[in-house]
Amino acid sequence: MFKRATTPTRIPDRFSYLWLAVAAALFLFYAGRWAIPLAAWLAPLFLLRFVRTQQPLPGFLLAWLVRFAVAVIFVLQGSQFPPSASPGIGYYALVLLLSLFSMLPYLADRLMTPRLNSFIATLVFPVAVTSLEYLSSFGPSGTYTSIAYTQYGDLPLMQLVSVTGIWGITFLITWFAAVVNWAWERGFAWPAVRGGGLLYAAVLSVVLLGGGARLALSPPEATTVRVAGLSASQAAVVAFNKQLPQATLSLLFSGKATQADRALARSAFTTLDDDLLARSQQEARAGAKIVVWPEASPTGANILQEDRPALIQRASVLAKQEGIYLDMGLAVFLNDASKPPFAMDEAVLIAPTGNVVWTYEKTHPAPGDQGLFVLGNGKVPIVDSPYGRLANVICFDADYPGTVRQAGQAGADLLLVPGDDW
């Protein structure tokens, strides 16, 4: 089906740098605030084309520089998680390193594909990307950088996750880039590329048709419940920022805050907490049965450890009065810690009875947050409710399949994820 042909180790292309520019433009819409799902399919295609038309080392280094530049743009416009308004050189060094890892599959493809010189060579790039993503899921970034997330909302394609995990989507996207480049190197001559093109089209068709059939033939039978996810209002956040200097917040995180600092923080925190309670009541009266606050953040609930019982009591009265489940994301600043960390990033679920159902501490800190919060034990809490079985993780925990898998294995129906939407 696939005839072996002689292919040079470098494919001359006078438009090579144009493809690099196209790839850079597409990577700007690859993820983050400007995400366009189709860009995730096309960006690797053009970058792979550029790398294949260059000498291995110079092409790799230039492509790496371009990927780093795009990543820096993401940082500056807030799509990543900068630790401050002005990330330091160490943060950019981390971005440079992550950009290097993302480029390794391109280098593997450039070095190995000419040696294989057949359709089987199209598997080098997708296998390298998928393997790297899978191994990275056990590291400090989890699955945060997975290309699969770019396809959120494509329901037929997303059904593949139930069979392969997110890795199947990663493989399909990157295999597409390799197959198109394989055809490109053969001038898109139909007799030469027919077999490979039809094979990929058949695989993609089976995935999409199968996903579509699953959606059409097995619709969910459960009833629905209204869930409200909210953060403090813009007015409350502005007032909070005026009340509490950043320096005082830093002192709280470092355990160096004086009683005067804590008194100032108490007043500022009350602004956010009162607003969140008021908005929760508003959503409950609008029909929400489950209300979720964000995690520890400038738009979420912050509380001193000594004031935590009073806030929980107020929230319990509200939950019982309105008949709701209230999942409170809290930043709790400790007053009795002898060594760091001096804060907890936790979620407290209160049932309509007014009772606390669970208290869960975040297990996986996001880059930039290491050492700021007491880490949890990684055990996902589960509870039965009239609306199904509820589970909870916090923000970056959701990027670790091993953690979230606990919810699936326990038969959870709703996974609540308080997060910091910066």
C-alpha positions, 0 to 999 in steps of 0.5 A: 500500500505504501511504496518506499521512496527516496527522500532527501534528509533535508527538504528544500523549500524557499517558503520555509521562513514563511511557514515559521511565521505562520506557525508563530502566528497560529501558536498565538491562538493555540491556547490561553485567552485567544484559543482557536481550536483549529489553530492547535491542528495547524500550528504544529503542521507548519512548525514541523514543515519548517524544522524539516526544511532546515539543518537539524541544529539551526532549525531546532534552535530557531524554532525553539526561540520562536516558541519561547517568544510566543510563550512570553507573550502568553505570560505577559497577557496573563494566560499563564500563571505569572507569580506577580505583575512583573515575573522575574528572570527565574520565571522566564528561565522556566518558560524557556525550559518548558519551551525546550521540552515542547520542541523535543518531538520536533527534533526527534522527528527531524532526526528520525524521519529521513532514516525511516523514509516511509509512512511509518515515519509519520508516527515518530512525531505523534508518538514523541508528543504523546509520550512527552505529554504523558510523562509530563503529567507526573511532573510539576506541570501535570497535564496543564500544557496538553494540546488536548485541552484546546479541543474542549467543546468538540463533543464528538471528538471528546468522547475519545477520552473515555477510551484513550484518556486525553492522550488519544486527542493529542495523538490525532492532532499531532499525527495529522501534522505528520501525515500532511507533512508526509504528503507535502514532501511528496508534492501531494501527488494522489497516487503517492499519498493515497494510502496514507491519506485514506488511512488517517481519514478513516481513523479520524472518521471512526473517532468522530462518527463513533463519538457522534453515535455515542452522543446521539444513542446514549444521551444522559438520563439523569436530571439536571441541577443548577450550579453557580460558580462565582467570585467576588464582585469587581467593586469588592475586589477594587475595595479590597485592593485599596484596603490591603497593601500587597506588602501586607499580604506578603507578610501574611504569606511569610509569617511575619505579619504583626497583630496590626497587619492582621487587623488590617487584613481582617478588615480587607478580608471582610469586604470579600467574604461579605460580598461572596456570602451576599452573592451566594444568597442571590444565586440561591434565590435565583435557583442554584442548588450548589454554589462554588467559590473560587480558590484562594485568590484576590477574588475569593474568600480570605480569612485569618485562622482565628476568624475561620470558625465565625465565617464557617458559622455564617456560611452554615446559616446561609446554606441551611436557610437557602437549602444549598450546598456551598463549596467555599474556596478559602485562603486561611492564614495561620497564626500558630505555624512555627515554620512555613507554609503559613497559609492553607488553600482549602475547600469547605463544603457545607450541606443544606443541613448547615453541617460541614461535609468536607474540608479539602486542602489543595494537593498540587501547587501551581508553578509560582505557588510552591511553599506558599500553602500547606499541602493536602493528602491528595485524597479526593472527598466524595459525598452523596447528595440529592443531585448525585455523588459530589467530589472536589479538587482545587484548581491545579489538582485537576491537571493530575489524572491520578488525582482526578481518577479517584472521583471517577473510580468512586462514581462521582457525578459532579466534580467541583473545582474551585479555581483561581481565574486570573 
